[in-house]
Protein backbone atom coordinates (compact mmCIF):
# COMPACT_ATOMS: atom_id res chain seq x y z
CA UNK A 1 0.00 0.00 0.00
CA UNK A 2 1.34 3.42 -0.95
CA UNK A 3 0.64 6.18 1.54
CA UNK A 4 -0.11 9.53 -0.03
CA UNK A 5 2.74 11.89 0.77
CA UNK A 6 0.20 14.61 1.58
CA UNK A 7 -1.06 12.67 4.62
CA UNK A 8 2.46 12.40 6.00
CA UNK A 9 2.99 16.12 5.33
CA UNK A 10 -0.21 16.92 7.23
CA UNK A 11 0.94 14.88 10.21
CA UNK A 12 4.50 16.25 10.15
CA UNK A 13 3.41 19.89 9.94
CA UNK A 14 3.14 19.89 13.74
CA UNK A 15 6.90 20.46 13.99
CA UNK A 16 6.23 24.02 12.80
CA UNK A 17 4.09 24.71 15.92
CA UNK A 18 4.90 28.15 17.35
CA UNK A 19 2.77 27.80 20.52
CA UNK A 20 4.92 24.82 21.52
CA UNK A 21 1.79 22.84 22.52
CA UNK A 22 -0.05 20.40 20.25
CA UNK A 23 -3.29 18.67 21.20
CA UNK A 24 -3.89 15.14 19.85
CA UNK A 25 -6.93 12.85 19.67
CA UNK A 26 -5.89 9.21 19.18
CA UNK A 27 -8.47 6.45 19.36
CA UNK A 28 -6.87 3.50 17.61
CA UNK A 29 -3.71 2.34 15.85
CA UNK A 30 -4.89 2.93 12.28
CA UNK A 31 -2.80 6.15 12.00
CA UNK A 32 0.32 4.12 12.84
CA UNK A 33 -0.63 1.52 10.27
CA UNK A 34 -1.27 4.14 7.59
CA UNK A 35 1.77 6.38 8.09
CA UNK A 36 4.21 3.73 9.30
CA UNK A 37 6.03 3.31 12.59
CA UNK A 38 9.36 4.59 11.26
CA UNK A 39 7.76 7.82 10.04
CA UNK A 40 5.82 8.27 13.30
CA UNK A 41 8.96 7.82 15.42
CA UNK A 42 10.94 10.26 13.26
CA UNK A 43 8.20 12.88 13.57
CA UNK A 44 8.07 12.47 17.35
CA UNK A 45 11.86 12.97 17.50
CA UNK A 46 11.52 16.19 15.48
CA UNK A 47 8.66 17.43 17.69
CA UNK A 48 10.74 16.82 20.81
CA UNK A 49 13.77 18.53 19.24
CA UNK A 50 11.58 21.58 18.61
CA UNK A 51 10.45 21.44 22.27
CA UNK A 52 6.78 21.08 21.34
CA UNK A 53 4.71 19.53 24.13
CA UNK A 54 2.06 16.98 23.17
CA UNK A 55 -1.21 16.65 25.04
CA UNK A 56 -2.68 13.32 23.97
CA UNK A 57 -6.26 12.19 24.54
CA UNK A 58 -6.59 8.46 23.90
CA UNK A 59 -9.02 5.64 24.34
CA UNK A 60 -8.06 2.76 26.60
CA UNK A 61 -7.79 0.67 23.43
CA UNK A 62 -4.93 2.91 22.27
CA UNK A 63 -2.38 2.25 24.98
CA UNK A 64 0.50 0.77 23.03
CA UNK A 65 3.07 2.89 24.80
CA UNK A 66 1.58 3.13 28.27
CA UNK A 67 4.89 2.17 29.86
CA UNK A 68 6.54 4.91 27.85
CA UNK A 69 3.96 7.38 29.11
CA UNK A 70 4.57 6.42 32.73
CA UNK A 71 8.35 6.35 32.65
CA UNK A 72 9.35 8.70 29.86
CA UNK A 73 6.63 11.31 29.47
CA UNK A 74 8.95 14.19 30.34
CA UNK A 75 11.59 12.95 27.88
CA UNK A 76 9.01 13.00 25.09
CA UNK A 77 7.30 16.18 26.23
CA UNK A 78 4.03 14.24 26.26
CA UNK A 79 1.17 14.10 28.70
CA UNK A 80 -1.54 11.51 28.13
CA UNK A 81 -5.06 11.20 29.41
CA UNK A 82 -7.70 8.63 28.61
CA UNK A 83 -11.06 9.62 27.21
CA UNK A 84 -14.18 8.66 29.15
CA UNK A 85 -15.22 5.13 28.13
CA UNK A 86 -18.35 6.23 26.27
CA UNK A 87 -16.49 8.85 24.21
CA UNK A 88 -14.62 7.78 21.10
CA UNK A 89 -13.43 10.54 18.80
CA UNK A 90 -12.54 9.56 15.29
CA UNK A 91 -10.76 10.61 13.07
CA UNK A 92 -7.25 11.39 14.27
CA UNK A 93 -6.78 15.09 15.03
CA UNK A 94 -3.95 17.47 15.91
CA UNK A 95 -4.73 21.04 16.99
CA UNK A 96 -2.01 23.70 17.27
CA UNK A 97 -1.50 27.38 16.52
CA UNK A 98 -4.25 28.33 14.06
CA UNK A 99 -4.36 24.83 12.56
CA UNK A 100 -6.56 21.78 12.94
CA UNK A 101 -5.27 18.68 11.16
CA UNK A 102 -7.82 15.96 10.54
CA UNK A 103 -6.80 12.55 9.18
CA UNK A 104 -9.27 9.70 8.64
CA UNK A 105 -6.84 6.77 8.38
CA UNK A 106 -9.41 4.14 7.48
CA UNK A 107 -10.62 6.26 4.56
CA UNK A 108 -7.07 7.45 3.77
CA UNK A 109 -8.06 11.10 3.60
CA UNK A 110 -6.94 14.18 5.48
CA UNK A 111 -7.01 17.94 5.44
CA UNK A 112 -5.92 20.96 7.43
CA UNK A 113 -8.08 23.89 8.46
CA UNK A 114 -6.10 27.09 8.94
CA UNK A 115 -8.36 29.36 10.94
CA UNK A 116 -7.69 30.96 14.31
CA UNK A 117 -11.39 31.03 15.13
CA UNK A 118 -11.84 27.33 14.33
CA UNK A 119 -8.62 26.33 16.12
CA UNK A 120 -9.61 28.29 19.23
CA UNK A 121 -12.99 26.50 19.29
CA UNK A 122 -11.30 23.10 18.85
CA UNK A 123 -8.79 23.89 21.63
CA UNK A 124 -11.63 24.86 23.99
CA UNK A 125 -13.46 21.59 23.27
CA UNK A 126 -10.23 19.61 23.71
CA UNK A 127 -9.46 21.36 27.02
CA UNK A 128 -12.94 20.58 28.39
CA UNK A 129 -12.53 16.90 27.49
CA UNK A 130 -8.95 16.95 28.85
CA UNK A 131 -10.20 18.17 32.22
CA UNK A 132 -12.71 15.31 32.59
CA UNK A 133 -10.38 12.58 31.30
CA UNK A 134 -8.35 10.16 33.42
CA UNK A 135 -4.63 10.60 33.89
CA UNK A 136 -2.04 7.86 33.70
CA UNK A 137 -0.22 7.20 36.94
CA UNK A 138 1.63 4.50 38.81
CA UNK A 139 -0.65 4.70 41.82
CA UNK A 140 -3.48 2.81 40.18
CA UNK A 141 -3.84 0.51 43.16
CA UNK A 142 -3.71 -2.70 41.13
CA UNK A 143 -0.27 -3.59 42.49
CA UNK A 144 1.25 -3.92 39.05
CA UNK A 145 4.15 -1.82 37.89
CA UNK A 146 4.42 -1.68 34.09
CA UNK A 147 7.54 -3.09 32.48
CA UNK A 148 10.05 -0.43 31.46
CA UNK A 149 10.01 0.34 27.75
CA UNK A 150 13.05 -0.59 25.69
CA UNK A 151 15.03 1.95 23.65
CA UNK A 152 13.28 0.61 20.55
CA UNK A 153 9.88 1.34 22.13
CA UNK A 154 10.73 4.91 23.04
CA UNK A 155 9.83 6.58 19.76
CA UNK A 156 6.75 4.54 18.95
C-alpha positions as CSV (number, residue, x, y, z in Angstrom):
1,X,0.0,0.0,0.0
2,X,1.3,3.4,-1.0
3,X,0.6,6.2,1.5
4,X,-0.1,9.5,0.0
5,X,2.7,11.9,0.8
6,X,0.2,14.6,1.6
7,X,-1.1,12.7,4.6
8,X,2.5,12.4,6.0
9,X,3.0,16.1,5.3
10,X,-0.2,16.9,7.2
11,X,0.9,14.9,10.2
12,X,4.5,16.2,10.2
13,X,3.4,19.9,9.9
14,X,3.1,19.9,13.7
15,X,6.9,20.5,14.0
16,X,6.2,24.0,12.8
17,X,4.1,24.7,15.9
18,X,4.9,28.1,17.3
19,X,2.8,27.8,20.5
20,X,4.9,24.8,21.5
21,X,1.8,22.8,22.5
22,X,0.0,20.4,20.3
23,X,-3.3,18.7,21.2
24,X,-3.9,15.1,19.8
25,X,-6.9,12.8,19.7
26,X,-5.9,9.2,19.2
27,X,-8.5,6.4,19.4
28,X,-6.9,3.5,17.6
29,X,-3.7,2.3,15.9
30,X,-4.9,2.9,12.3
31,X,-2.8,6.1,12.0
32,X,0.3,4.1,12.8
33,X,-0.6,1.5,10.3
34,X,-1.3,4.1,7.6
35,X,1.8,6.4,8.1
36,X,4.2,3.7,9.3
37,X,6.0,3.3,12.6
38,X,9.4,4.6,11.3
39,X,7.8,7.8,10.0
40,X,5.8,8.3,13.3
41,X,9.0,7.8,15.4
42,X,10.9,10.3,13.3
43,X,8.2,12.9,13.6
44,X,8.1,12.5,17.4
45,X,11.9,13.0,17.5
46,X,11.5,16.2,15.5
47,X,8.7,17.4,17.7
48,X,10.7,16.8,20.8
49,X,13.8,18.5,19.2
50,X,11.6,21.6,18.6
51,X,10.4,21.4,22.3
52,X,6.8,21.1,21.3
53,X,4.7,19.5,24.1
54,X,2.1,17.0,23.2
55,X,-1.2,16.7,25.0
56,X,-2.7,13.3,24.0
57,X,-6.3,12.2,24.5
58,X,-6.6,8.5,23.9
59,X,-9.0,5.6,24.3
60,X,-8.1,2.8,26.6
61,X,-7.8,0.7,23.4
62,X,-4.9,2.9,22.3
63,X,-2.4,2.2,25.0
64,X,0.5,0.8,23.0
65,X,3.1,2.9,24.8
66,X,1.6,3.1,28.3
67,X,4.9,2.2,29.9
68,X,6.5,4.9,27.8
69,X,4.0,7.4,29.1
70,X,4.6,6.4,32.7
71,X,8.3,6.4,32.7
72,X,9.4,8.7,29.9
73,X,6.6,11.3,29.5
74,X,9.0,14.2,30.3
75,X,11.6,13.0,27.9
76,X,9.0,13.0,25.1
77,X,7.3,16.2,26.2
78,X,4.0,14.2,26.3
79,X,1.2,14.1,28.7
80,X,-1.5,11.5,28.1
81,X,-5.1,11.2,29.4
82,X,-7.7,8.6,28.6
83,X,-11.1,9.6,27.2
84,X,-14.2,8.7,29.2
85,X,-15.2,5.1,28.1
86,X,-18.3,6.2,26.3
87,X,-16.5,8.9,24.2
88,X,-14.6,7.8,21.1
89,X,-13.4,10.5,18.8
90,X,-12.5,9.6,15.3
91,X,-10.8,10.6,13.1
92,X,-7.2,11.4,14.3
93,X,-6.8,15.1,15.0
94,X,-4.0,17.5,15.9
95,X,-4.7,21.0,17.0
96,X,-2.0,23.7,17.3
97,X,-1.5,27.4,16.5
98,X,-4.3,28.3,14.1
99,X,-4.4,24.8,12.6
100,X,-6.6,21.8,12.9
101,X,-5.3,18.7,11.2
102,X,-7.8,16.0,10.5
103,X,-6.8,12.5,9.2
104,X,-9.3,9.7,8.6
105,X,-6.8,6.8,8.4
106,X,-9.4,4.1,7.5
107,X,-10.6,6.3,4.6
108,X,-7.1,7.4,3.8
109,X,-8.1,11.1,3.6
110,X,-6.9,14.2,5.5
111,X,-7.0,17.9,5.4
112,X,-5.9,21.0,7.4
113,X,-8.1,23.9,8.5
114,X,-6.1,27.1,8.9
115,X,-8.4,29.4,10.9
116,X,-7.7,31.0,14.3
117,X,-11.4,31.0,15.1
118,X,-11.8,27.3,14.3
119,X,-8.6,26.3,16.1
120,X,-9.6,28.3,19.2
121,X,-13.0,26.5,19.3
122,X,-11.3,23.1,18.9
123,X,-8.8,23.9,21.6
124,X,-11.6,24.9,24.0
125,X,-13.5,21.6,23.3
126,X,-10.2,19.6,23.7
127,X,-9.5,21.4,27.0
128,X,-12.9,20.6,28.4
129,X,-12.5,16.9,27.5
130,X,-9.0,16.9,28.8
131,X,-10.2,18.2,32.2
132,X,-12.7,15.3,32.6
133,X,-10.4,12.6,31.3
134,X,-8.4,10.2,33.4
135,X,-4.6,10.6,33.9
136,X,-2.0,7.9,33.7
137,X,-0.2,7.2,36.9
138,X,1.6,4.5,38.8
139,X,-0.7,4.7,41.8
140,X,-3.5,2.8,40.2
141,X,-3.8,0.5,43.2
142,X,-3.7,-2.7,41.1
143,X,-0.3,-3.6,42.5
144,X,1.2,-3.9,39.1
145,X,4.1,-1.8,37.9
146,X,4.4,-1.7,34.1
147,X,7.5,-3.1,32.5
148,X,10.0,-0.4,31.5
149,X,10.0,0.3,27.7
150,X,13.1,-0.6,25.7
151,X,15.0,2.0,23.7
152,X,13.3,0.6,20.5
153,X,9.9,1.3,22.1
154,X,10.7,4.9,23.0
155,X,9.8,6.6,19.8
156,X,6.7,4.5,18.9
